């Protein structure tokens, strides 16, 4: 009962989402407190002339506005805005269309009236019908005299004026009627109007010419395209446009009737209207926007700068600085800023967890313990960063640790966090952790992009250099490499920020170098502590566990020698295969050594340990035999936990049989009881299936090594066939579905197993146990074939006893 309760509590703390949310809140709170140590900002309330009670220094860098300079820039920005004039192309288009339409209508009306007059002017009686007069109806006789064509066209004058857009005198209309509203007149009018309006006509050119120095912005109201025009004299005023009409018309109407010439010029001058007009509303709107876009001219007040001195009277300038500092603090009140920072970090952690980390936790059987480890490392590094920001400026050799111009903590050993995580977890998890840690440190240092780049590159390369760390000196070497990288990045960032002082560059490089060295020292010192606190296993620890002189392996050798030999061979098999497929060979080998330690509880029930020829399972029911075999997994887990072998080895022990079936006893039970009376689940290992590639390798090697012992004549071809069949069987059974072994990996694994098994089972030279007699001459040419020498005296006395002792070698 107590064990179940403990197991339930362990499951809750390892898998419960509430624990994960608690860790998230913990990180967010600690980060917020580190970023804003005080949630209450102390404000100083002074008025002009008050006596300062105590010195007041700037708590942070802030800016104060130079109002006069800002106003001057604002006026200059407004003056630079050009006046907007609108160009309306529709005026020319509508004028030409109206002109052409008016003449087209009048031509049609003229032709119609002319035809009517011709019809009315015909003789009423046809000469051919005189001899045969036809009676005429009174209604057919016209009651008015014939009206002239000119008078008839006068009725269309209003329509013509409406279409052409100007008033037309009776005389002018008569002239047009006289010329039948000729198309040539319309063409001449269109040409003259188009040439003048296309140049541009403005209503008040004197006002326009005031913008000669800067020019204007000419905007097409149809296309909304804008052009900066400097030559303003090119546009016509109203009087210039009339003059230009006559100038343009002279060559076109040369030799034309004087009255018609004057009509064309008069019509053209009156049809031309300004097509360029000032847009006062748009101009004022742009000036307003330009004034609003002018940024205040500010002066930077540095952190620590004296604002008020004790005993002095407050001046207007000092009060403005004080109000500016308090006003800038009020822009981001501490409670709101802290809530925003906590939310930002929490959002980043949640997204990284769900997008990248959650899947890996499921794949690698990670739980809340691993998240707690990550949280502890992050909190520790947050504290380190906060401590670094509070150091005095002359802490390091009388030189500032971080310069105000560049808030980059070159000496902060932030990469230690990534290195510690990489020692105990995979590379991708370390990179995710590095990203979040670098962003958090950049926020705390209030740095820019260069700060983030400095930290993320250091953490990334530290993670890369710690790949396959099997000796503690590798950590120190990584710290040295990181120091060199940090020094290089410090110099590059200084150059990027414009710092070229030969005093600061060597100092920053030195501090950055020692920051990398410090990261390596911290990692080497904290690794054993983390192993003890979180029961993790590094490659360094695995190398210690791989020592065959470990007490548990020596016990396995004495109590279950067959299992010991089997485990050693399995360790060799999986180590070679792991190297081929890119898995962790040290982890695979150690898992192979310890995967069957559970057999020590009942070693004689496993065939490799039965030396007397008796099989204990012959007297047991198949179900009992299956229980004994299955129990060795549970017994192995208990022994591993008792000897603190680490979770990765415990997982390999649990998974090395997966959920496979003990087919021999299952078939035996079916023969004894019948197929329907036997449940296959009673003869199946509890699992789970292998979750890692190393565990999958142990499963394959365990089966292959055990089966290879049964081969009567282990030739290379038979070994190859056996390995292939067994791997295919395990793969088809779905035991490798969760361990990310590809078909290519299985091919490489099979080749590796074949090489090693061929080396173990290769044929040896058969040595002769007896020699022939010396009487056969042809058989004794070689001295090795000569008969044995006569027995000595001592040997003749005890011949039987010696023979008996030789026979007993190797027997129990």
C-alpha positions in Angstrom: 0.0 0.0 0.0 2.8 2.4 0.9 4.7 1.5 -2.3 1.6 2.3 -4.4 1.1 5.6 -2.6 4.7 6.5 -3.2 4.5 5.5 -6.8 1.4 7.6 -7.2 3.1 10.6 -5.7 6.2 10.1 -7.9 3.9 9.9 -10.9 2.2 13.1 -10.0 5.4 15.1 -9.5 6.9 13.7 -12.7 3.9 14.0 -15.0 1.4 16.4 -13.6 0.9 19.6 -15.7 0.3 21.6 -12.5 4.0 21.1 -11.7 5.0 22.5 -15.1 2.8 25.6 -14.6 4.3 26.1 -11.2 7.8 26.0 -12.7 6.8 28.5 -15.3 5.4 30.9 -12.7 8.5 30.4 -10.6 10.8 31.4 -13.5 8.7 34.3 -14.5 8.5 35.7 -10.9 12.3 35.3 -10.3 13.1 36.9 -13.7 10.7 39.8 -12.9 12.2 40.4 -9.5 15.7 40.3 -10.9 14.7 42.7 -13.7 12.8 45.1 -11.3 14.2 44.7 -7.8 11.9 47.3 -6.4 8.2 47.5 -7.4 7.9 50.9 -5.7 9.6 53.8 -7.4 10.7 56.5 -5.0 9.8 60.0 -6.4 11.1 63.4 -5.4 8.7 66.3 -5.2 10.4 69.6 -5.4 9.4 73.1 -6.6 11.6 75.9 -7.9 13.4 77.5 -5.0 13.1 74.5 -2.6 16.2 73.5 -0.7 17.4 70.0 -1.7 17.3 67.7 1.3 19.7 65.1 -0.1 21.7 64.4 -3.3 19.6 63.2 -6.2 21.3 61.2 -8.9 19.9 59.9 -12.1 18.7 56.3 -11.4 19.0 55.4 -15.0 19.9 56.9 -18.4 17.1 59.2 -19.5 16.6 62.0 -21.9 15.4 65.6 -21.6 13.8 67.5 -24.4 15.3 70.7 -25.8 12.0 72.5 -26.6 13.5 75.5 -28.4 15.6 73.3 -30.7 12.6 71.0 -31.2 10.4 74.0 -32.3 13.1 75.2 -34.7 13.3 71.8 -36.3 9.5 71.7 -36.5 9.3 75.1 -38.3 12.1 74.0 -40.7 10.2 70.8 -41.4 7.0 72.7 -42.1 8.8 75.1 -44.4 10.2 72.2 -46.4 6.7 71.0 -47.3 5.9 72.1 -50.9 2.6 73.7 -51.8 0.4 71.1 -53.4 -1.3 72.1 -56.8 -3.8 69.8 -58.4 -3.7 69.1 -62.1 -7.1 68.2 -63.5 -6.8 66.4 -66.8 -10.6 66.1 -67.0 -10.9 69.8 -67.9 -9.1 69.3 -71.2 -10.8 66.0 -71.8 -14.3 67.4 -71.1 -13.7 70.6 -73.1 -12.6 68.6 -76.2 -15.5 66.1 -75.9 -18.0 68.9 -75.4 -16.7 70.7 -78.5 -16.7 67.7 -80.7 -20.2 66.6 -79.5 -21.6 70.1 -80.0 -20.4 70.3 -83.6 -21.5 66.7 -84.3 -25.0 67.5 -83.1 -25.2 70.8 -85.1 -24.0 69.0 -88.3 -26.7 66.4 -87.9 -29.3 69.1 -87.2 -28.1 71.2 -90.2 -28.4 68.2 -92.6 -31.8 67.4 -91.2 -33.2 70.9 -91.7 -31.6 71.2 -95.1 -33.4 68.1 -96.3 -36.6 69.3 -94.9 -36.3 72.6 -96.8 -35.5 70.6 -100.0 -38.6 68.5 -99.6 -40.8 71.6 -98.8 -39.4 73.5 -101.8 -40.6 70.8 -104.4 -43.6 71.8 -106.7 -46.8 70.7 -105.1 -48.2 69.3 -108.4 -46.2 66.7 -110.4 -46.1 67.6 -114.1 -46.8 64.1 -115.0 -50.2 64.2 -113.2 -51.5 67.4 -114.8 -53.6 65.6 -117.3 -55.0 63.6 -114.5 -55.5 65.9 -111.5 -55.7 64.3 -108.1 -57.9 65.8 -105.4 -55.9 67.5 -102.6 -56.9 67.2 -99.0 -57.0 70.5 -97.0 -54.7 69.1 -94.3 -51.9 68.6 -96.8 -51.6 72.2 -97.7 -48.9 74.0 -95.6 -50.3 76.9 -93.5 -46.9 78.8 -93.1 -44.5 80.3 -95.6 -41.1 78.6 -96.1 -38.6 79.3 -93.2 -34.9 79.9 -94.1 -32.3 77.4 -92.9 -30.4 80.0 -90.7 -33.6 80.8 -88.8 -34.3 77.1 -88.4 -30.8 76.5 -86.9 -31.3 79.3 -84.4 -33.6 77.0 -82.6 -30.6 74.7 -81.9 -28.4 77.5 -80.4 -29.2 76.7 -76.8 -28.3 73.1 -77.3 -25.0 74.1 -78.9 -24.2 76.4 -76.0 -25.0 73.7 -73.5 -22.7 71.2 -75.1 -19.8 73.6 -75.9 -19.9 75.2 -72.5 -19.8 78.9 -73.5 -22.3 81.5 -74.6 -22.5 82.0 -78.4 -23.8 85.2 -80.0 -26.3 85.1 -82.8 -23.8 86.4 -85.2 -21.2 83.8 -84.3 -23.8 81.1 -84.6 -24.9 82.4 -87.9 -21.3 82.3 -89.2 -21.1 78.7 -88.0 -24.3 77.9 -89.7 -23.1 79.6 -92.9 -20.1 77.2 -92.8 -22.3 74.2 -92.1 -20.6 73.6 -88.7 -17.7 72.4 -90.7 -15.5 69.6 -89.1 -12.4 71.7 -89.9 -13.6 74.4 -87.5 -14.0 71.8 -84.7 -10.6 70.4 -85.5 -8.9 73.8 -85.3 -10.6 74.6 -82.0 -9.6 71.2 -80.6 -6.0 71.7 -81.7 -5.7 75.2 -80.2 -7.4 74.3 -76.9 -5.3 71.1 -76.5 -2.0 72.9 -77.1 -2.7 75.6 -74.5 -4.3 73.5 -71.8 -1.7 70.7 -72.1 1.0 73.2 -71.1 -1.0 74.0 -67.9 -3.1 77.0 -67.0 -3.1 78.4 -63.5 -5.7 80.9 -62.2 -3.2 83.2 -60.3 0.3 83.0 -61.6 1.6 85.7 -59.3 0.8 83.5 -56.3 2.4 80.5 -58.0 5.6 82.4 -58.7 6.1 82.9 -55.0 7.0 79.2 -54.8 9.8 79.6 -57.3 12.6 78.9 -54.8 11.3 75.6 -53.6 9.0 74.6 -56.4 5.6 73.0 -56.0 4.2 69.5 -55.8 2.0 68.9 -58.8 -0.5 66.1 -58.2 -2.6 64.5 -60.9 -6.1 64.2 -59.5 -6.9 61.2 -61.7 -3.8 59.0 -61.2 -2.7 60.6 -57.9 0.8 60.7 -59.1 2.9 63.6 -57.8 5.8 65.5 -59.5 8.1 68.0 -58.0 8.1 71.0 -60.4 10.7 73.7 -60.1 10.2 75.6 -63.4 6.9 77.4 -62.6 7.2 79.9 -65.5 6.2 77.2 -67.9 2.6 77.4 -66.8 0.3 80.0 -68.3 -1.8 82.6 -66.4 -5.2 83.5 -67.8 -3.9 86.4 -69.8 -1.0 84.4 -71.1 -3.3 81.7 -72.1 -5.4 84.1 -74.2 -2.3 85.4 -75.9 -1.0 81.9 -76.6 -4.4 81.1 -78.2 -3.8 83.8 -80.9 -0.1 82.7 -81.3 -1.1 79.1 -81.8 -4.0 80.0 -84.0 -2.1 82.3 -86.5 -0.4 79.5 -88.5 -3.4 77.3 -88.4 -6.0 79.9 -89.7 -3.8 81.7 -92.1 -5.7 82.7 -95.2 -9.1 82.0 -93.5 -12.1 84.4 -93.6 -11.5 87.2 -91.1 -14.9 86.7 -89.4 -14.4 83.0 -89.0 -10.8 83.6 -87.8 -12.0 85.9 -85.0 -14.7 83.4 -84.1 -12.2 80.6 -83.7 -9.9 82.7 -81.6 -12.8 84.0 -79.4 -14.2 80.5 -78.9 -10.7 79.1 -78.0 -10.0 81.9 -75.5 -13.3 81.4 -73.7 -13.2 77.6 -73.7 -9.8 77.6 -71.9 -10.1 77.5 -68.1 -7.4 76.9 -65.4 -6.6 73.2 -65.0 -4.0 73.7 -62.3 -5.3 74.9 -58.9 -3.8 75.2 -55.4 -4.9 72.6 -52.9 -4.8 74.5 -49.6 -6.4 71.8 -47.6 -3.9 69.1 -48.6 -0.9 71.4 -48.2 -2.0 72.3 -44.6 -2.6 68.6 -43.8 0.9 67.7 -45.0 2.5 70.5 -43.0 0.6 69.3 -39.9 1.9 65.8 -40.4 5.4 67.0 -40.9 5.3 69.0 -37.7 4.0 66.0 -35.8 6.7 63.7 -37.2 9.5 65.9 -35.9 11.0 64.1 -33.0 11.9 66.1 -29.9 15.5 67.1 -29.7 16.7 65.4 -26.6 19.8 65.5 -24.4 20.9 62.3 -22.7 21.4 62.3 -18.9 23.7 59.5 -17.9 23.0 57.1 -15.0 24.6 58.4 -11.9 24.7 62.0 -13.1 24.1 64.5 -10.3 20.7 66.2 -10.7 20.3 67.9 -7.3 22.9 68.6 -4.6 22.1 68.7 -1.0 21.7 72.3 0.3 21.2 73.9 -3.1 18.1 75.6 -4.3 16.2 74.0 -7.1 16.5 75.8 -10.4 14.2 75.6 -13.4 16.7 73.5 -15.4 17.2 71.1 -12.5 13.5 70.7 -12.0 13.0 70.0 -15.7 15.6 67.2 -15.5 14.0 65.8 -12.4 10.5 65.9 -14.0 11.9 64.3 -17.2 13.4 61.4 -15.1 10.2 60.9 -13.3 8.1 61.3 -16.4 10.2 58.7 -18.3 9.8 56.3 -15.4 6.0 56.9 -15.5 5.9 55.9 -19.1 6.7 52.4 -18.0 5.4 52.1 -14.5 7.2 49.3 -12.6 4.1 47.2 -11.9 3.0 47.3 -15.5 6.6 46.8 -16.8 7.1 43.9 -14.5 3.9 42.3 -15.6 4.8 42.8 -19.3 8.3 41.3 -18.8 6.9 38.3 -16.9 4.3 37.7 -19.6 6.8 38.1 -22.4 9.2 35.5 -20.9 6.3 33.2 -20.0 5.0 33.4 -23.6 8.4 32.6 -24.9 8.8 29.6 -22.7 5.3 28.3 -23.5 5.8 28.5 -27.2 9.2 26.9 -27.1 7.9 24.1 -24.9 4.9 23.3 -27.1 6.6 23.8 -30.5 9.9 22.1 -29.8 10.4 20.6 -26.4 7.1 18.7 -25.7 7.7 16.3 -28.5 11.2 15.6 -27.4 10.1 15.0 -23.8 7.7 12.4 -25.1 10.3 10.8 -27.3 13.0 10.7 -24.6 10.7 10.0 -21.6 11.5 13.3 -20.0 9.3 14.5 -17.2 8.8 17.3 -14.7 12.2 16.4 -13.1 13.9 17.4 -16.3 11.9 20.6 -16.5 12.8 21.3 -12.9 16.5 20.9 -13.8 16.1 23.3 -16.7 14.3 25.8 -14.4 17.0 25.6 -11.7 19.8 26.2 -14.2 17.9 29.2 -15.7 17.1 30.7 -12.3 20.8 30.3 -11.3 22.0 32.1 -14.4 19.4 34.8 -14.0 20.8 35.4 -10.5 24.3 35.5 -11.9 23.3 38.1 -14.5 21.6 40.2 -11.9 24.7 40.0 -9.7 26.9 41.1 -12.5 24.7 44.2 -13.2 25.1 45.3 -9.5 28.9 45.1 -9.4 30.7 48.4 -9.0 32.2 50.0 -12.0 35.8 49.6 -10.7 35.4 46.0 -9.7 37.8 44.5 -12.2 41.3 45.9 -12.0 40.1 49.4 -11.6 38.3 49.3 -15.0 34.5 49.2 -15.6 33.1 45.7 -16.0 30.4 47.0 -18.4 30.8 50.3 -20.2 27.7 52.6 -20.3 28.0 52.9 -24.0 27.6 49.1 -24.4 25.6 47.3 -21.7 27.1 43.9 -22.8 28.3 41.8 -19.9 31.3 40.3 -21.7 32.5 38.6 -18.5 29.2 37.0 -17.6 29.6 33.2 -17.9 26.2 32.7 -19.4 27.3 29.8 -21.6 27.8 27.7 -18.4 24.0 27.1 -18.4 24.1 25.8 -22.0 27.1 23.6 -21.2 25.5 22.1 -18.1 22.3 21.4 -19.9 24.2 19.8 -22.8 26.1 17.5 -20.4 22.8 15.9 -19.2 20.5 16.4 -22.2 20.5 16.3 -26.0 21.8 19.1 -28.2 18.5 20.4 -29.4 17.2 20.8 -25.8 20.4 22.7 -25.0 19.9 25.0 -28.0 16.3 25.7 -27.0 17.4 26.5 -23.5 20.2 28.8 -24.9 17.8 30.8 -26.9 15.5 31.5 -24.0 18.5 32.2 -21.7 20.1 34.6 -24.1 16.9 36.6 -24.6 16.3 36.8 -20.8 19.9 38.0 -20.2 19.6 40.6 -23.0 16.5 42.0 -21.5 18.1 42.2 -18.0 21.1 44.0 -19.4 18.8 46.2 -21.6 21.0 45.4 -24.5 20.3 45.4 -28.2 20.7 42.9 -30.9 24.5 42.7 -30.4 23.9 41.6 -26.8 21.7 38.7 -27.9 24.1 37.7 -30.7 27.0 37.6 -28.3 25.3 35.3 -25.8 23.5 33.1 -28.3 26.7 32.4 -30.3 28.6 31.6 -27.2 26.0 29.2 -25.9 25.5 27.6 -29.3 29.2 26.9 -29.8 29.7 25.7 -26.2 26.9 23.2 -26.9 28.6 22.1 -30.1 32.1 21.7 -28.5 30.7 19.6 -25.6 29.5 16.9 -28.0 30.5 13.4 -26.8 32.2 14.7 -23.6 33.8 11.7 -22.0 36.5 13.3 -20.0 36.3 16.2 -17.6 39.2 18.0 -19.2 37.0 18.4 -22.3 34.9 20.8 -20.3 38.0 23.0 -19.5 39.1 22.8 -23.2 35.6 23.9 -24.2 35.9 26.8 -21.8 39.2 27.9 -23.4 37.7 27.7 -26.9 34.7 29.7 -25.7 37.0 32.3 -24.2 38.8 32.8 -27.5 35.4 33.0 -29.3 34.1 35.5 -26.7 37.2 37.7 -27.1 36.8 37.7 -30.9 33.1 38.6 -30.6 33.8 41.3 -28.0 36.3 43.0 -30.4 33.9 42.7 -33.4 31.0 44.1 -31.4 33.1 47.0 -30.1 34.0 47.8 -33.7 30.3 47.6 -34.7 29.4 50.0 -31.9 32.1 52.4 -33.0 34.5 51.7 -30.1 38.0 51.9 -31.4 39.9 52.9 -28.3 43.1 50.8 -27.8 42.4 50.9 -24.1 39.0 49.4 -24.2 39.4 46.8 -26.9 42.1 44.7 -25.1 40.2 45.0 -21.8 36.9 43.9 -23.3 38.6 41.0 -25.1 40.3 40.0 -21.8 37.1 40.1 -19.8 35.3 38.1 -22.4 38.1 35.5 -22.5 37.9 35.0 -18.7 34.1 34.8 -19.0 34.5 31.7 -21.3 37.1 30.2 -18.9 34.8 30.8 -16.0 31.9 29.1 -17.8 34.1 26.0 -18.2 35.2 26.0 -14.5 31.6 26.5 -13.3 30.4 23.6 -15.6 33.1 21.2 -14.4 32.4 22.1 -10.7 28.6 21.9 -11.0 28.4 18.7 -13.1 28.8 16.3 -10.1 26.4 18.3 -8.0 23.7 18.1 -10.7 24.3 14.3 -11.1 23.7 13.8 -7.4 20.7 16.1 -7.1 18.9 15.0 -10.2 20.3 11.4 -10.6 21.5 12.1 -14.1 24.1 10.1 -16.0 26.8 11.7 -18.1 29.3 10.0 -20.5 31.9 10.5 -17.8 29.8 8.5 -15.3 29.0 5.9 -18.0 32.7 5.4 -18.5 33.0 4.7 -14.8 30.1 2.3 -15.0 31.7 0.5 -17.9 34.5 -0.7 -15.7 34.1 -4.5 -15.4 35.5 -4.4 -11.9 32.3 -2.7 -10.6 30.9 -4.7 -7.6 27.6 -5.5 -9.4 29.4 -6.8 -12.5 31.8 -8.9 -10.4 28.8 -10.3 -8.6 27.1 -11.1 -11.9 30.3 -12.8 -13.1 30.3 -15.0 -10.0 26.6 -15.7 -9.6 25.6 -15.9 -13.2 28.7 -16.4 -15.3 26.8 -17.3 -18.5 24.7 -14.2 -18.2 27.9 -12.2 -17.5 29.6 -13.5 -20.7 26.4 -12.9 -22.6 26.2 -9.3 -21.3 29.8 -8.5 -22.2 29.3 -9.8 -25.8 26.0 -7.8 -26.0 27.9 -4.7 -24.8 30.5 -5.2 -27.6 27.8 -5.7 -30.2 25.8 -2.6 -29.3 28.9 -0.4 -28.9 30.1 -1.2 -32.5 26.5 -0.8 -33.9 26.0 2.5 -32.1 29.2 3.9 -33.6 27.9 2.9 -37.0 24.5 4.6 -36.8 25.7 7.7 -34.8 24.1 6.7 -31.4 25.9 7.0 -28.1 28.3 4.0 -28.0 29.3 4.5 -24.4 25.6 4.5 -23.3 24.8 1.6 -25.5 27.7 -0.5 -24.1 26.9 0.2 -20.5 23.2 -0.6 -21.1 24.4 -3.9 -22.7 26.5 -4.7 -19.6 23.7 -4.2 -17.2 20.6 -5.2 -19.1 20.3 -8.7 -17.6 21.5 -8.1 -14.0 18.0 -9.1 -12.8 18.9 -12.7 -13.6 21.2 -12.8 -10.6 18.1 -13.4 -8.4 17.4 -16.8 -10.0 20.3 -17.5 -12.3 19.8 -21.2 -12.7 16.4 -20.7 -14.4 18.2 -19.2 -17.4 19.8 -21.6 -19.8 23.2 -19.8 -20.2 23.8 -20.5 -16.5 22.8 -24.2 -16.4 26.0 -26.2 -16.4 24.7 -29.5 -15.1 22.5 -30.3 -18.0 19.3 -30.0 -15.9 16.7 -27.5 -17.0 14.7 -26.2 -14.0 11.8 -25.3 -16.3 11.1 -29.0 -17.1 9.3 -29.4 -13.7 7.4 -26.1 -14.0 4.2 -25.1 -15.7 4.8 -22.9 -18.8 3.0 -20.0 -17.1 5.3 -20.2 -14.1 8.3 -20.4 -16.3 7.1 -17.3 -18.2 6.7 -15.4 -14.9 10.2 -16.2 -13.8 11.6 -15.0 -17.1 9.5 -11.9 -17.1 10.5 -11.2 -13.5 14.1 -10.7 -14.4 13.2 -7.3 -15.9 11.6 -6.1 -12.6 14.5 -7.5 -10.6 17.0 -5.8 -12.8 15.2 -2.4 -12.3 15.3 -2.9 -8.6 19.0 -3.7 -8.6 19.8 -0.8 -10.8 18.0 1.6 -8.5 19.6 0.1 -5.5 23.0 0.5 -7.0 22.2 4.0 -8.4 23.0 3.1 -12.0 21.0 6.0 -13.4 17.6 6.4 -15.1 19.0 5.8 -18.6 20.2 2.3 -17.6 17.0 1.6 -15.7 15.0 2.5 -18.9 17.2 0.2 -21.0 16.6 -2.7 -18.6 12.8 -2.1 -18.7 12.8 -1.8 -22.5 15.3 -4.4 -23.7 12.6 -7.0 -24.2 9.8 -4.5 -25.1 6.5 -6.2 -25.3 7.8 -9.3 -27.1 6.3 -12.8 -26.5 8.1 -15.7 -24.8 7.1 -17.9 -27.7 8.7 -21.2 -26.4 6.6 -21.4 -23.3 3.6 -19.9 -25.0 3.6 -22.7 -27.6 4.3 -25.2 -24.9 1.3 -24.0 -22.9 -1.0 -24.1 -26.0 0.0 -27.7 -26.6 -0.7 -28.6 -22.9 -4.0 -26.6 -22.4 -5.2 -25.8 -25.8 -5.0 -22.5 -27.7 -8.3 -21.1 -26.3 -7.3 -21.6 -22.7 -4.0 -19.7 -22.9 -3.8 -15.9 -23.0 -0.9 -14.6 -25.0 -0.6 -11.5 -22.7 0.4 -13.9 -19.9 3.5 -14.7 -21.9 4.4 -11.2 -22.9 7.0 -8.9 -21.4 5.4 -5.8 -19.8 7.5 -3.3 -21.8 7.5 -0.6 -22.7 9.0 -0.9 -26.1 12.5 0.6 -26.7 12.2 4.4 -26.6 15.8 5.3 -27.6 18.1 4.0 -30.2 20.4 2.6 -27.6 17.6 0.6 -26.0 16.7 -0.7 -29.4 20.2 -1.8 -30.0 20.3 -3.7 -26.7 17.1 -5.5 -27.7 18.5 -6.6 -31.1 21.9 -7.6 -29.7 20.3 -9.6 -26.8 18.3 -11.7 -29.2 21.0 -12.1 -31.8 23.7 -13.1 -29.4 21.5 -15.6 -27.6 20.4 -17.2 -30.9 23.9 -17.3 -32.3 24.9 -19.8 -29.6 22.4 -22.3 -30.9 24.1 -22.5 -34.4 25.7 -25.9 -34.8 28.0 -24.8 -37.6 28.2 -21.0 -37.3 29.5 -20.2 -40.8 29.4 -16.6 -42.0 26.4 -17.2 -44.2 24.4 -18.9 -41.4 25.3 -16.0 -39.1 24.2 -13.5 -41.7 20.9 -15.3 -42.3 20.3 -15.6 -38.6 20.9 -11.9 -37.9 18.8 -10.9 -40.9 15.8 -13.1 -39.9 15.9 -12.0 -36.2 16.1 -8.3 -37.0 13.3 -8.7 -39.5 11.2 -10.5 -37.0 11.7 -7.9 -34.3 11.0 -5.1 -36.8 7.8 -6.8 -38.1 6.6 -7.2 -34.5 6.6 -3.5 -34.1 9.1 -3.5 -31.2 11.2 -0.8 -32.9 8.4 1.6 -33.7 9.3 4.1 -30.9 13.1 4.2 -31.0 13.8 6.1 -34.2 15.8 3.4 -35.9 15.6 3.6 -39.7 15.9 0.9 -42.2 19.3 2.2 -43.1 20.2 2.0 -39.4 19.0 -1.6 -39.3 21.2 -2.4 -42.3 24.3 -1.0 -40.7 23.4 -2.7 -37.4 23.2 -6.1 -39.2 26.6 -5.6 -40.9 28.1 -4.7 -37.6 26.6 -7.7 -35.8 27.8 -10.0 -38.6 31.4 -8.8 -38.3 31.6 -9.3 -34.5 29.8 -12.7 -34.5 32.0 -14.0 -37.2 35.0 -13.0 -35.1 33.5 -14.8 -32.1 32.5 -18.0 -33.9 35.3 -18.3 -36.4 36.8 -21.8 -37.0 40.0 -22.6 -35.2 42.8 -25.1 -36.0 42.0 -28.6 -34.7 44.9 -29.8 -32.5 45.7 -33.6 -32.5 45.0 -35.2 -29.1 47.4 -38.2 -29.9 50.3 -38.9 -32.2 51.0 -41.9 -34.3 53.6 -44.7 -33.6 57.2 -44.2 -34.6 57.1 -47.4 -36.8 55.4 -45.5 -39.6 58.3 -44.0 -41.5 56.5 -41.8 -43.9 54.6 -40.1 -41.1 57.5 -39.0 -39.0 59.4 -36.8 -41.4 58.5 -33.7 -39.3 59.9 -33.6 -35.7 56.5 -32.6 -34.4 55.2 -36.0 -35.5 57.8 -38.1 -33.6 56.6 -40.5 -30.9 56.6 -39.2 -27.4 59.7 -39.7 -25.3 59.7 -42.6 -22.8 58.1 -41.7 -19.6 60.4 -40.7 -16.7 60.6 -42.4 -13.4 58.2 -40.1 -11.6 55.7 -40.3 -14.4 55.6 -44.1 -14.3 54.7 -44.2 -10.6 51.5 -42.3 -10.9 50.2 -42.6 -14.5 46.6 -43.1 -13.6 46.5 -40.3 -11.0 47.8 -37.8 -13.6 45.3 -38.8 -16.2 42.5 -38.5 -13.7 43.5 -35.0 -12.6 43.6 -33.9 -16.3 40.1 -35.2 -16.8 38.7 -33.3 -13.9 39.9 -29.8 -15.2 36.9 -27.6 -15.7 34.5 -29.8 -13.9 32.6 -28.8 -10.8 
